[in-house]
Amino acid sequence: MTGGVKVKGDAELAAAFKALPDELMGRVMLRTVGRIFKKAALRAGERLFSAGRERTGALRRSLVGKAKFYKRSNVLYAILGPNKDATETFQGKIIKPVKYAHLQELGATTATPAPFIKPSVEELGPEIVDGLRKGIIRAVKNVAKKGRK
């Protein structure tokens, strides 16, 4: 299951971000987005619980959010979903949340969709922009300190 959410910030933020050295830009993005996606995983789990759509809680417990920055291509990937290695036993059967998370999110012929990942990320959009703004300010201050020495 793949999807995309675009976060739109102000033009000033985008310009400041592009002015940072690539390595620094990657670090700022990785820290900020990684931290926020971990928070999104918790919110997605809360959304599942409050909707009353969970039977065992295995999916909620398996949710992880992480980010990875690829230096060569200068691209950041953020991922939110069930840990692929998570398994639990329920009534003698092994449950793998990665096998049914997409059905919960998107629905199936016999089940109505109950989105929990995309809404969690979307509601954190402003927080991502704010976190990037703070990260850029922090990074610029650090570069200025190093330049003075």
C-alpha positions as CSV (number, residue, x, y, z in Angstrom):
1,M,0.0,0.0,0.0
2,T,1.5,3.3,-1.0
3,G,0.1,6.8,-0.9
4,G,1.4,10.3,-0.8
5,V,0.7,13.4,1.2
6,K,2.2,16.7,0.2
7,V,2.9,19.3,2.8
8,K,2.7,22.8,1.6
9,G,4.7,25.4,3.5
10,D,5.3,29.0,2.8
11,A,7.6,30.2,0.0
12,E,10.0,31.8,2.6
13,L,10.5,28.4,4.3
14,A,11.2,26.7,0.9
15,A,13.7,29.3,-0.1
16,A,15.6,29.0,3.3
17,F,15.5,25.3,3.0
18,K,17.1,25.3,-0.5
19,A,19.8,27.6,0.8
20,L,21.1,25.0,3.2
21,P,23.9,22.7,2.2
22,D,22.6,19.3,1.0
23,E,24.0,17.4,4.0
24,L,22.5,19.7,6.5
25,M,19.2,19.8,4.7
26,G,19.1,16.0,4.8
27,R,19.8,15.9,8.5
28,V,17.1,18.6,9.3
29,M,14.5,16.7,7.2
30,L,15.4,13.3,8.6
31,R,15.2,14.4,12.3
32,T,12.1,16.4,11.9
33,V,10.1,14.1,9.7
34,G,11.3,11.0,11.5
35,R,10.2,12.4,14.9
36,I,6.8,13.5,13.5
37,F,6.1,10.2,11.8
38,K,6.7,8.3,15.1
39,K,4.1,10.6,16.6
40,A,1.8,9.8,13.6
41,A,2.2,6.1,14.3
42,L,0.9,6.7,17.8
43,R,-2.0,8.8,16.5
44,A,-2.9,6.1,13.9
45,G,-3.0,3.5,16.7
46,E,-5.2,5.8,18.8
47,R,-7.5,6.3,15.8
48,L,-7.8,2.5,15.4
49,F,-8.6,2.1,19.1
50,S,-11.2,4.9,19.2
51,A,-13.0,3.6,16.1
52,G,-13.5,0.3,17.8
53,R,-12.2,-1.5,14.7
54,E,-9.6,-3.6,16.5
55,R,-10.0,-7.2,17.6
56,T,-6.7,-8.0,19.1
57,G,-4.7,-4.8,19.1
58,A,-1.9,-6.4,17.1
59,L,-2.1,-3.9,14.3
60,R,-2.0,-0.9,16.7
61,R,1.0,-2.3,18.5
62,S,2.9,-3.1,15.3
63,L,2.6,0.5,13.9
64,V,5.9,2.2,13.3
65,G,6.9,5.5,11.7
66,K,10.4,6.1,10.3
67,A,12.3,8.2,7.8
68,K,15.3,7.6,5.7
69,F,17.4,10.1,3.7
70,Y,19.3,9.1,0.6
71,K,22.3,11.4,0.1
72,R,23.0,10.5,-3.5
73,S,19.6,11.3,-4.8
74,N,18.9,13.9,-2.1
75,V,15.5,12.3,-1.3
76,L,13.7,11.7,2.0
77,Y,11.3,8.8,2.4
78,A,9.0,8.7,5.3
79,I,7.1,5.5,6.0
80,L,4.2,4.8,8.4
81,G,2.6,1.3,8.7
82,P,2.9,-2.0,10.5
83,N,6.3,-3.5,11.2
84,K,6.8,-6.3,8.6
85,D,8.2,-8.6,11.2
86,A,5.5,-8.2,13.8
87,T,3.5,-11.3,14.7
88,E,1.2,-12.2,17.6
89,T,-0.8,-15.2,18.6
90,F,-4.5,-14.9,19.1
91,Q,-6.7,-17.9,19.9
92,G,-4.0,-20.3,18.7
93,K,-3.5,-18.5,15.4
94,I,-0.5,-16.4,14.3
95,I,-1.5,-12.9,13.3
96,K,0.6,-10.8,11.0
97,P,-0.7,-7.2,10.9
98,V,1.2,-6.4,7.7
99,K,-1.1,-8.9,5.9
100,Y,-4.3,-7.0,6.7
101,A,-3.4,-3.3,7.5
102,H,-4.1,-2.3,3.9
103,L,-7.6,-3.9,4.1
104,Q,-8.3,-1.8,7.2
105,E,-7.1,1.4,5.6
106,L,-8.6,1.0,2.1
107,G,-11.5,-1.5,2.7
108,A,-12.3,-4.7,0.8
109,T,-15.3,-6.2,-0.9
110,T,-16.6,-7.4,2.5
111,A,-15.3,-4.6,4.7
112,T,-15.8,-0.8,4.6
113,P,-12.6,1.3,4.7
114,A,-11.6,2.7,8.1
115,P,-8.6,4.9,7.2
116,F,-6.2,5.4,10.1
117,I,-2.8,6.1,8.5
118,K,-3.5,8.9,6.0
119,P,-5.7,11.0,8.3
120,S,-3.0,10.7,11.0
121,V,-0.3,12.0,8.7
122,E,-2.6,14.7,7.2
123,E,-3.4,16.2,10.6
124,L,0.3,16.4,11.3
125,G,1.0,18.4,8.1
126,P,1.2,21.8,9.8
127,E,3.5,20.3,12.5
128,I,5.8,19.0,9.8
129,V,6.1,22.5,8.3
130,D,6.6,24.1,11.7
131,G,9.2,21.4,12.6
132,L,11.1,22.1,9.4
133,R,11.1,25.8,10.1
134,K,12.5,25.3,13.6
135,G,15.1,22.8,12.2
136,I,16.3,25.3,9.6
137,I,16.6,28.0,12.1
138,R,18.6,25.7,14.4
139,A,20.8,24.5,11.5
140,V,21.5,28.1,10.4
141,K,22.5,29.1,13.9
142,N,24.8,26.1,14.1
143,V,26.5,26.9,10.8
144,A,26.9,30.5,11.9
145,K,28.6,29.4,15.2
146,K,31.0,27.2,13.3
147,G,31.8,30.0,10.9
148,R,32.8,32.3,13.7
149,K,35.3,29.9,15.2
